[in-house]
Amino acid sequence: MTTHTTRTTAYDALAVPATALARLRVTDDAGRACVPHTATDGGDPLRCCLRLSAPGERIALVSYAPLRRWAAETGAEPGAYDEQGPVFIHADDCGGPAPSETYPFSRAGALRTLRRYDSAGRIVGGRLLELPETPAEGFDQALAEAFADPAVALVHVRAVEYGCFHFEVRRP
């Protein structure tokens, strides 16, 4: 789990783990070769370091299966709940996320879905969240609600517009 020296959030937003990134930079979770490109405009949400890309950075769009990766770690059997989708990552190791005082990819008005999973990898609920003027407070409240259910082992935060995985939060 990531630790922060200063922090204003109640939970840790976890990036794609370094071991998964090493594999994704060769072959993604759909079996396709990684094809890096140079970001022209920037602004792509990077799931390796939980920040937006800058123009000129070498990045790649890969298919990622976060629940499958977590299940391999824990021995869970998510069955049909295993899914994969597109995520941007740096084409080379970036060192991961820097300590942050807020949740990544947060802007007031953005729509997020928080999918709750149990220790077997099954969906046990979800919530649509429109980020308020203070996004960290909205996330803190929604995550506290999720983890109030003792069955919830982890939460995946996704963008509603494209369904993209943004980050994971595990039970504290």
C-alpha positions in Angstrom: 0.0 0.0 0.0 1.2 3.5 -0.8 2.0 5.7 2.1 1.9 9.5 2.1 3.7 11.9 4.4 1.0 14.6 3.9 -2.4 13.6 2.8 -5.9 14.9 2.7 -7.5 11.7 1.5 -8.9 8.9 3.7 -7.8 6.1 1.2 -4.9 5.2 -1.0 -5.4 5.3 -4.8 -3.3 2.5 -6.2 -1.7 2.7 -9.6 -1.1 -0.3 -11.9 1.6 -2.4 -10.0 5.2 -2.3 -11.4 5.2 -6.0 -12.0 2.1 -5.7 -14.2 3.5 -2.7 -16.0 6.7 -4.6 -16.9 4.5 -7.2 -18.6 2.1 -4.7 -20.2 5.0 -2.9 -21.8 5.7 -6.1 -23.8 2.3 -7.7 -24.3 -1.0 -6.4 -22.9 -3.8 -8.4 -21.2 -5.5 -8.9 -24.6 -2.3 -10.5 -26.0 -1.4 -7.6 -28.2 2.1 -6.2 -28.5 2.7 -2.8 -26.8 3.0 -0.1 -29.4 4.4 3.1 -27.9 3.8 6.6 -29.3 4.7 10.1 -28.5 2.0 12.1 -26.8 1.3 15.2 -28.9 -1.2 17.2 -26.9 -0.8 15.5 -23.5 -3.6 15.1 -21.1 -3.9 11.3 -21.3 -4.6 9.7 -17.8 -1.5 7.6 -17.0 -2.3 4.6 -14.8 1.3 3.9 -14.0 1.9 7.2 -12.2 -1.6 8.5 -11.7 -1.1 11.8 -13.5 -1.9 13.3 -16.9 0.7 12.9 -19.7 2.7 15.8 -21.0 3.3 16.6 -24.7 6.4 14.7 -25.9 6.2 11.8 -23.4 6.4 8.3 -24.8 3.2 6.5 -23.8 1.2 3.5 -24.8 -2.5 2.5 -24.9 -2.8 -1.1 -23.6 -5.5 -3.4 -22.5 -5.5 -4.0 -18.8 -7.4 -6.5 -16.6 -7.1 -5.2 -13.1 -9.4 -7.7 -11.4 -7.6 -10.6 -13.1 -4.2 -9.3 -11.9 -5.6 -8.9 -8.3 -7.2 -12.4 -8.5 -3.8 -13.9 -9.4 -2.3 -12.2 -6.4 -5.0 -13.3 -3.9 -6.3 -16.6 -5.4 -9.8 -15.2 -6.1 -11.9 -16.6 -8.9 -13.8 -13.6 -10.5 -15.2 -15.7 -13.3 -17.3 -13.6 -15.7 -16.5 -10.5 -13.7 -13.0 -10.5 -15.1 -12.8 -7.7 -17.7 -10.2 -5.8 -19.5 -10.1 -2.3 -21.0 -7.9 0.4 -22.3 -5.4 2.3 -20.1 -2.6 4.7 -20.9 0.8 4.0 -19.4 4.3 5.3 -19.9 6.2 3.3 -22.5 9.2 3.1 -20.1 9.5 2.8 -16.3 8.4 6.1 -14.8 9.0 5.2 -11.1 5.3 5.2 -10.2 3.1 7.8 -8.6 4.5 10.6 -6.5 2.9 11.2 -3.1 -0.3 13.1 -3.6 -2.8 15.0 -1.4 -5.7 14.2 -3.6 -7.2 11.4 -5.7 -6.0 11.2 -9.3 -8.0 12.4 -12.3 -10.4 14.4 -10.1 -12.3 17.4 -11.3 -15.6 18.7 -10.1 -18.5 17.5 -12.2 -16.7 14.4 -13.6 -18.7 11.2 -13.4 -17.1 8.1 -11.8 -18.4 4.6 -11.1 -17.1 2.8 -8.0 -17.4 -0.9 -8.5 -17.2 -3.0 -5.3 -15.7 -6.5 -5.3 -15.6 -9.1 -2.6 -12.7 -11.4 -1.7 -13.8 -13.9 -4.4 -13.7 -11.2 -7.1 -17.4 -10.9 -7.5 -19.2 -7.6 -7.8 -21.1 -6.8 -4.6 -22.3 -3.4 -5.5 -21.5 -0.1 -7.2 -22.1 3.5 -7.1 -22.3 6.4 -9.5 -20.5 9.4 -8.2 -20.6 12.9 -9.7 -17.5 14.6 -8.2 -18.5 17.6 -6.1 -16.6 20.9 -5.9 -14.2 19.2 -3.4 -13.6 15.9 -5.2 -11.6 14.3 -2.4 -14.6 14.7 0.0 -16.8 13.0 -2.5 -14.4 10.1 -3.0 -13.8 9.8 0.8 -17.6 9.5 1.4 -18.2 7.0 -1.4 -15.3 4.9 -0.4 -16.3 4.9 3.3 -19.8 3.8 2.2 -18.3 1.0 0.2 -16.0 -0.3 2.9 -18.8 0.0 5.5 -19.9 -3.3 3.9 -17.5 -6.0 5.4 -17.8 -8.0 2.2 -16.1 -5.4 0.1 -12.4 -6.2 -0.4 -11.6 -3.6 -3.1 -13.1 -0.9 -5.2 -12.3 0.0 -8.8 -12.8 3.6 -9.8 -13.7 4.0 -13.5 -14.6 6.9 -15.8 -18.3 6.7 -16.9 -17.7 8.2 -20.3 -15.4 5.5 -21.6 -15.6 2.9 -18.8 -11.8 3.2 -18.4 -10.2 1.9 -15.2 -8.7 4.8 -13.3 -7.4 3.4 -10.0 -8.0 0.8 -7.3 -8.6 1.2 -3.6 -8.2 -1.8 -1.3 -9.7 -2.3 2.1 -7.6 -0.4 4.6 
